[in-house]
Amino acid sequence: MGQVKICGLRQAAHVEAAVHAGARFLGFNFFPRSPRCVTAAQAAALMADVPPGVASVGLFVDPDDALLQETLALAPLDMIQLHGHEAPARVSEVKQLTGLPVIKAIGVAAPDDLDALWDYGLVADMLLVDAKPPRDAVLPGGNGLAFDWRLLSGRKMLKPWLLAGGLTAQNVAEAIRLTGAQGVDVSSGVETAPGQKDSDLIRDFIAAADGGT
Ligand SMILES: O=C(O)c1ccccc1N[C@@H]1O[C@H](COP(=O)(O)O)[C@@H](O)[C@H]1O
């Protein structure tokens, strides 16, 4: 089975659905402007029954040290996802500060955006290749937008990576086929409205991703 990350979880029933369906990563969103945002205490409660072998990932956008430390004091995350404009040096700092592996999200819209995959591959533990958000977007991710997956075809990566951006149960197998991704990450595609996850959509997505890998 390929690796699936279900991001932006806010309810225990959806955590359970994701775990039972075989998700390897669960994403908890700490970006205040997101409709998927949770507090550290809420994330801690959601993580309480997550079994070993399933990683709890904290999603942050340009976090300062205090936010990272305060969140980790309550929620024992396994990994940090950085989804803002963090420079490579900040990725290294966050790794050192938290002692946790870091997933760095890279927005892709055109071939020029691909150079960053190499630069961040030198410092991050895992890469997350997402669609670049539109200029006027409120959210730097989680917009349900895909990019031209053919840009990644045959691309050598320095680190393990997840494909994200506009993935759904309907398109994930094709996305995996075109990019060679060994893992995928989804938020909007398993929701009925922004921030409203759906257990059936989570199960359908994981089954479809499994069929594609
Ligand atoms: O989901 C959010 O609200 C979000 C907010 C800020 C940064 C990143 C966010 N989500 C990440 O974006 C990918 C792609 O989302 P989608 O499937 O296209 O909706 C998602 O998997 C999250 O990792």
The ligand as a Tripos MOL2 file, in Angstrom:
@<TRIPOS>MOLECULE
LIG
   23    24     1     0     0
SMALL
NO_CHARGES

@<TRIPOS>ATOM
      1 O1         -5.8920   22.4950    4.4690 O.co2     1 LIG1
      2 C1         -5.6690   23.6410    4.8530 C.2       1 LIG1
      3 O2         -6.5560   24.3660    5.3300 O.co2     1 LIG1
      4 C2         -4.2840   24.2120    4.7130 C.ar      1 LIG1
      5 C3         -4.0400   25.4690    5.2020 C.ar      1 LIG1
      6 C4         -2.7930   26.0160    5.1080 C.ar      1 LIG1
      7 C5         -1.7650   25.3320    4.5260 C.ar      1 LIG1
      8 C6         -1.9790   24.0600    4.0220 C.ar      1 LIG1
      9 C7         -3.2290   23.4750    4.1000 C.ar      1 LIG1
     10 N1         -3.4730   22.2040    3.6060 N.pl3     1 LIG1
     11 C8         -2.5000   21.3830    2.9520 C.3       1 LIG1
     12 O3         -2.6370   21.4850    1.5490 O.3       1 LIG1
     13 C9         -2.7030   20.1810    0.9710 C.3       1 LIG1
     14 C10        -3.5390   20.1790   -0.2760 C.3       1 LIG1
     15 O4         -4.8810   20.4480    0.0480 O.3       1 LIG1
     16 P1         -6.1090   20.0220   -0.8990 P.3       1 LIG1
     17 O5         -6.1970   18.5170   -0.8490 O.co2     1 LIG1
     18 O6         -5.8240   20.5460   -2.2410 O.co2     1 LIG1
     19 O7         -7.2810   20.6750   -0.2630 O.co2     1 LIG1
     20 C11        -3.3330   19.3660    2.0860 C.3       1 LIG1
     21 O8         -3.1640   18.0260    1.9130 O.3       1 LIG1
     22 C12        -2.7060   19.9300    3.3080 C.3       1 LIG1
     23 O9         -1.4620   19.3060    3.5750 O.3       1 LIG1
@<TRIPOS>BOND
     1     1     2 2
     2     2     3 1
     3     2     4 1
     4     4     5 ar
     5     4     9 ar
     6     5     6 ar
     7     6     7 ar
     8     7     8 ar
     9     8     9 ar
    10     9    10 1
    11    10    11 1
    12    11    12 1
    13    11    22 1
    14    12    13 1
    15    13    14 1
    16    13    20 1
    17    14    15 1
    18    15    16 1
    19    16    17 2
    20    16    18 1
    21    16    19 1
    22    20    21 1
    23    20    22 1
    24    22    23 1
@<TRIPOS>SUBSTRUCTURE
     1 LIG1         1 GROUP 0 **** ****
